[in-house]
Amino acid sequence: MKRAKLHGVPKPRNPVARSPLLGKGGPHGKSRGALRREANVELQRLRRDPKTYEDA
């Protein structure tokens, strides 16, 4: 049976010096391609049946 290594208490990390990779977070959204496709689909829908969208 192996012995457990005796390590000292680790130093607390500096909360001010954070990794720049952590700054990439935030709310997710649709990509530009998805937004462009959605606009094209809406345009085709409007061209097919314009009376449905007159009041909207």
NUKOLMI-599891 format. One record per atom (N, C-alpha, C): residue number from 0; chain; atom name; x, y, z. Coordinates in Angstrom, 1 decimal. Example, Ala and Ser with C-alpha at 12.3 -4.5 7.8 and 13.67 -1.06 7.14 Angstrom:
2
finu pos=0	unit=A	site=N	x=13.2	y=-5.7	z=7.8
finu pos=0	unit=A	site=CA	x=12.3	y=-4.5	z=7.8
finu pos=0	unit=A	site=C	x=13.2	y=-3.3	z=7.8
finu pos=1	unit=A	site=N	x=12.8	y=-2.2	z=7.1
finu pos=1	unit=A	site=CA	x=13.7	y=-1.1	z=7.1
finu pos=1	unit=A	site=C	x=12.9	y=0.0	z=7.9
This chain:
56
finu pos=0	unit=A	site=N	x=0.8	y=-1.2	z=0.0
finu pos=0	unit=A	site=CA	x=0.0	y=0.0	z=0.0
finu pos=0	unit=A	site=C	x=0.9	y=1.2	z=0.0
finu pos=1	unit=A	site=N	x=0.5	y=2.2	z=-0.9
finu pos=1	unit=A	site=CA	x=1.3	y=3.4	z=-1.0
finu pos=1	unit=A	site=C	x=0.9	y=4.4	z=0.0
finu pos=2	unit=A	site=N	x=1.8	y=5.3	z=0.4
finu pos=2	unit=A	site=CA	x=1.5	y=6.3	z=1.4
finu pos=2	unit=A	site=C	x=1.0	y=7.5	z=0.6
finu pos=3	unit=A	site=N	x=0.1	y=8.3	z=1.2
finu pos=3	unit=A	site=CA	x=-0.4	y=9.5	z=0.6
finu pos=3	unit=A	site=C	x=0.7	y=10.6	z=0.8
finu pos=4	unit=A	site=N	x=0.8	y=11.3	z=-0.3
finu pos=4	unit=A	site=CA	x=1.9	y=12.4	z=-0.3
finu pos=4	unit=A	site=C	x=1.4	y=13.5	z=0.6
finu pos=5	unit=A	site=N	x=2.2	y=14.1	z=1.3
finu pos=5	unit=A	site=CA	x=1.9	y=15.2	z=2.2
finu pos=5	unit=A	site=C	x=2.2	y=16.5	z=1.5
finu pos=6	unit=A	site=N	x=1.1	y=17.2	z=1.1
finu pos=6	unit=A	site=CA	x=1.3	y=18.5	z=0.4
finu pos=6	unit=A	site=C	x=0.8	y=19.6	z=1.4
finu pos=7	unit=A	site=N	x=1.4	y=20.7	z=1.2
finu pos=7	unit=A	site=CA	x=1.0	y=21.8	z=2.0
finu pos=7	unit=A	site=C	x=-0.3	y=22.4	z=1.5
finu pos=8	unit=A	site=N	x=-0.9	y=23.3	z=2.2
finu pos=8	unit=A	site=CA	x=-2.1	y=24.0	z=1.7
finu pos=8	unit=A	site=C	x=-1.8	y=24.8	z=0.5
finu pos=9	unit=A	site=N	x=-2.6	y=24.7	z=-0.6
finu pos=9	unit=A	site=CA	x=-2.3	y=25.5	z=-1.8
finu pos=9	unit=A	site=C	x=-2.5	y=27.0	z=-1.6
finu pos=10	unit=A	site=N	x=-1.8	y=27.8	z=-2.2
finu pos=10	unit=A	site=CA	x=-1.9	y=29.2	z=-2.1
finu pos=10	unit=A	site=C	x=-3.3	y=29.6	z=-2.8
finu pos=11	unit=A	site=N	x=-4.0	y=30.6	z=-2.2
finu pos=11	unit=A	site=CA	x=-5.2	y=31.0	z=-2.9
finu pos=11	unit=A	site=C	x=-4.9	y=31.7	z=-4.2
finu pos=12	unit=A	site=N	x=-5.7	y=31.6	z=-5.2
finu pos=12	unit=A	site=CA	x=-5.5	y=32.2	z=-6.5
finu pos=12	unit=A	site=C	x=-5.8	y=33.7	z=-6.4
finu pos=13	unit=A	site=N	x=-5.2	y=34.4	z=-7.3
finu pos=13	unit=A	site=CA	x=-5.5	y=35.8	z=-7.4
finu pos=13	unit=A	site=C	x=-6.8	y=36.0	z=-8.2
finu pos=14	unit=A	site=N	x=-7.9	y=36.5	z=-7.5
finu pos=14	unit=A	site=CA	x=-9.1	y=36.7	z=-8.3
finu pos=14	unit=A	site=C	x=-9.1	y=37.8	z=-9.3
finu pos=15	unit=A	site=N	x=-8.1	y=38.7	z=-9.2
finu pos=15	unit=A	site=CA	x=-8.0	y=39.8	z=-10.2
finu pos=15	unit=A	site=C	x=-7.4	y=39.3	z=-11.5
finu pos=16	unit=A	site=N	x=-6.4	y=38.4	z=-11.4
finu pos=16	unit=A	site=CA	x=-5.7	y=38.0	z=-12.5
finu pos=16	unit=A	site=C	x=-6.3	y=36.7	z=-13.1
finu pos=17	unit=A	site=N	x=-7.4	y=36.9	z=-13.9
finu pos=17	unit=A	site=CA	x=-8.1	y=35.7	z=-14.4
finu pos=17	unit=A	site=C	x=-7.6	y=35.5	z=-15.8
finu pos=18	unit=A	site=N	x=-7.9	y=34.3	z=-16.3
finu pos=18	unit=A	site=CA	x=-7.6	y=33.9	z=-17.7
finu pos=18	unit=A	site=C	x=-8.4	y=34.7	z=-18.7
finu pos=19	unit=A	site=N	x=-7.8	y=35.1	z=-19.7
finu pos=19	unit=A	site=CA	x=-8.5	y=35.9	z=-20.8
finu pos=19	unit=A	site=C	x=-9.6	y=34.9	z=-21.5
finu pos=20	unit=A	site=N	x=-9.4	y=33.6	z=-21.4
finu pos=20	unit=A	site=CA	x=-10.3	y=32.7	z=-22.1
finu pos=20	unit=A	site=C	x=-11.7	y=32.7	z=-21.3
finu pos=21	unit=A	site=N	x=-11.7	y=33.1	z=-20.1
finu pos=21	unit=A	site=CA	x=-12.9	y=33.2	z=-19.4
finu pos=21	unit=A	site=C	x=-13.8	y=34.4	z=-19.8
finu pos=22	unit=A	site=N	x=-13.2	y=35.3	z=-20.5
finu pos=22	unit=A	site=CA	x=-14.0	y=36.5	z=-20.9
finu pos=22	unit=A	site=C	x=-14.8	y=36.3	z=-22.2
finu pos=23	unit=A	site=N	x=-14.7	y=35.1	z=-22.8
finu pos=23	unit=A	site=CA	x=-15.4	y=34.8	z=-24.0
finu pos=23	unit=A	site=C	x=-16.9	y=34.4	z=-23.7
finu pos=24	unit=A	site=N	x=-17.2	y=34.2	z=-22.5
finu pos=24	unit=A	site=CA	x=-18.6	y=33.8	z=-22.2
finu pos=24	unit=A	site=C	x=-19.6	y=34.9	z=-22.5
finu pos=25	unit=A	site=N	x=-20.9	y=34.5	z=-22.4
finu pos=25	unit=A	site=CA	x=-21.9	y=35.5	z=-22.6
finu pos=25	unit=A	site=C	x=-23.1	y=34.8	z=-23.3
finu pos=26	unit=A	site=N	x=-24.2	y=35.5	z=-23.5
finu pos=26	unit=A	site=CA	x=-25.3	y=34.9	z=-24.1
finu pos=26	unit=A	site=C	x=-25.0	y=34.5	z=-25.6
finu pos=27	unit=A	site=N	x=-25.6	y=33.3	z=-25.9
finu pos=27	unit=A	site=CA	x=-25.4	y=32.8	z=-27.3
finu pos=27	unit=A	site=C	x=-26.5	y=33.3	z=-28.1
finu pos=28	unit=A	site=N	x=-26.3	y=33.4	z=-29.4
finu pos=28	unit=A	site=CA	x=-27.3	y=33.9	z=-30.3
finu pos=28	unit=A	site=C	x=-27.1	y=33.2	z=-31.7
finu pos=29	unit=A	site=N	x=-28.0	y=33.5	z=-32.6
finu pos=29	unit=A	site=CA	x=-28.0	y=32.9	z=-33.9
finu pos=29	unit=A	site=C	x=-26.8	y=33.4	z=-34.7
finu pos=30	unit=A	site=N	x=-26.2	y=32.6	z=-35.5
finu pos=30	unit=A	site=CA	x=-25.1	y=33.0	z=-36.3
finu pos=30	unit=A	site=C	x=-25.6	y=33.9	z=-37.4
finu pos=31	unit=A	site=N	x=-24.7	y=34.6	z=-38.1
finu pos=31	unit=A	site=CA	x=-25.1	y=35.5	z=-39.2
finu pos=31	unit=A	site=C	x=-25.7	y=34.8	z=-40.3
finu pos=32	unit=A	site=N	x=-25.2	y=33.6	z=-40.6
finu pos=32	unit=A	site=CA	x=-25.8	y=32.7	z=-41.6
finu pos=32	unit=A	site=C	x=-27.2	y=32.3	z=-41.3
finu pos=33	unit=A	site=N	x=-27.4	y=32.0	z=-40.1
finu pos=33	unit=A	site=CA	x=-28.8	y=31.6	z=-39.6
finu pos=33	unit=A	site=C	x=-29.8	y=32.8	z=-39.8
finu pos=34	unit=A	site=N	x=-29.3	y=33.9	z=-39.4
finu pos=34	unit=A	site=CA	x=-30.2	y=35.1	z=-39.5
finu pos=34	unit=A	site=C	x=-30.4	y=35.5	z=-40.9
finu pos=35	unit=A	site=N	x=-29.4	y=35.3	z=-41.8
finu pos=35	unit=A	site=CA	x=-29.6	y=35.6	z=-43.2
finu pos=35	unit=A	site=C	x=-30.6	y=34.6	z=-43.8
finu pos=36	unit=A	site=N	x=-30.5	y=33.3	z=-43.5
finu pos=36	unit=A	site=CA	x=-31.4	y=32.3	z=-44.0
finu pos=36	unit=A	site=C	x=-32.8	y=32.6	z=-43.5
finu pos=37	unit=A	site=N	x=-32.9	y=32.9	z=-42.3
finu pos=37	unit=A	site=CA	x=-34.3	y=33.2	z=-41.7
finu pos=37	unit=A	site=C	x=-34.9	y=34.4	z=-42.5
finu pos=38	unit=A	site=N	x=-34.1	y=35.4	z=-42.8
finu pos=38	unit=A	site=CA	x=-34.7	y=36.6	z=-43.6
finu pos=38	unit=A	site=C	x=-35.1	y=36.1	z=-45.0
finu pos=39	unit=A	site=N	x=-34.3	y=35.2	z=-45.6
finu pos=39	unit=A	site=CA	x=-34.6	y=34.7	z=-46.9
finu pos=39	unit=A	site=C	x=-35.9	y=33.9	z=-46.9
finu pos=40	unit=A	site=N	x=-36.0	y=33.1	z=-45.9
finu pos=40	unit=A	site=CA	x=-37.2	y=32.2	z=-45.8
finu pos=40	unit=A	site=C	x=-38.5	y=33.1	z=-45.6
finu pos=41	unit=A	site=N	x=-38.3	y=34.1	z=-44.8
finu pos=41	unit=A	site=CA	x=-39.4	y=35.1	z=-44.6
finu pos=41	unit=A	site=C	x=-39.8	y=35.8	z=-45.8
finu pos=42	unit=A	site=N	x=-38.8	y=36.2	z=-46.6
finu pos=42	unit=A	site=CA	x=-39.1	y=36.9	z=-47.9
finu pos=42	unit=A	site=C	x=-39.8	y=35.9	z=-48.9
finu pos=43	unit=A	site=N	x=-39.3	y=34.7	z=-48.9
finu pos=43	unit=A	site=CA	x=-40.0	y=33.7	z=-49.8
finu pos=43	unit=A	site=C	x=-41.5	y=33.5	z=-49.4
finu pos=44	unit=A	site=N	x=-41.7	y=33.4	z=-48.1
finu pos=44	unit=A	site=CA	x=-43.0	y=33.2	z=-47.6
finu pos=44	unit=A	site=C	x=-43.9	y=34.4	z=-47.9
finu pos=45	unit=A	site=N	x=-43.3	y=35.6	z=-47.9
finu pos=45	unit=A	site=CA	x=-44.1	y=36.8	z=-48.2
finu pos=45	unit=A	site=C	x=-44.4	y=36.9	z=-49.7
finu pos=46	unit=A	site=N	x=-43.4	y=36.4	z=-50.5
finu pos=46	unit=A	site=CA	x=-43.7	y=36.4	z=-52.0
finu pos=46	unit=A	site=C	x=-44.7	y=35.4	z=-52.4
finu pos=47	unit=A	site=N	x=-44.8	y=34.3	z=-51.6
finu pos=47	unit=A	site=CA	x=-45.8	y=33.3	z=-51.9
finu pos=47	unit=A	site=C	x=-47.2	y=33.7	z=-51.6
finu pos=48	unit=A	site=N	x=-47.4	y=34.3	z=-50.5
finu pos=48	unit=A	site=CA	x=-48.7	y=34.7	z=-50.0
finu pos=48	unit=A	site=C	x=-48.7	y=36.1	z=-49.4
finu pos=49	unit=A	site=N	x=-48.7	y=37.2	z=-50.2
finu pos=49	unit=A	site=CA	x=-48.5	y=38.5	z=-49.6
finu pos=49	unit=A	site=C	x=-49.7	y=39.0	z=-48.8
finu pos=50	unit=A	site=N	x=-50.9	y=38.4	z=-49.1
finu pos=50	unit=A	site=CA	x=-52.1	y=38.9	z=-48.4
finu pos=50	unit=A	site=C	x=-52.1	y=38.5	z=-46.9
finu pos=51	unit=A	site=N	x=-51.4	y=37.5	z=-46.5
finu pos=51	unit=A	site=CA	x=-51.3	y=37.0	z=-45.1
finu pos=51	unit=A	site=C	x=-50.6	y=38.0	z=-44.3
finu pos=52	unit=A	site=N	x=-49.6	y=38.7	z=-44.9
finu pos=52	unit=A	site=CA	x=-48.7	y=39.6	z=-44.2
finu pos=52	unit=A	site=C	x=-48.9	y=41.1	z=-44.3
finu pos=53	unit=A	site=N	x=-50.0	y=41.4	z=-45.0
finu pos=53	unit=A	site=CA	x=-50.3	y=42.9	z=-45.3
finu pos=53	unit=A	site=C	x=-50.5	y=43.7	z=-44.0
finu pos=54	unit=A	site=N	x=-51.3	y=43.1	z=-43.0
finu pos=54	unit=A	site=CA	x=-51.6	y=43.8	z=-41.8
finu pos=54	unit=A	site=C	x=-50.5	y=43.7	z=-40.7
finu pos=55	unit=A	site=N	x=-49.6	y=42.8	z=-40.9
finu pos=55	unit=A	site=CA	x=-48.6	y=42.5	z=-39.8
finu pos=55	unit=A	site=C	x=-47.5	y=43.5	z=-39.9
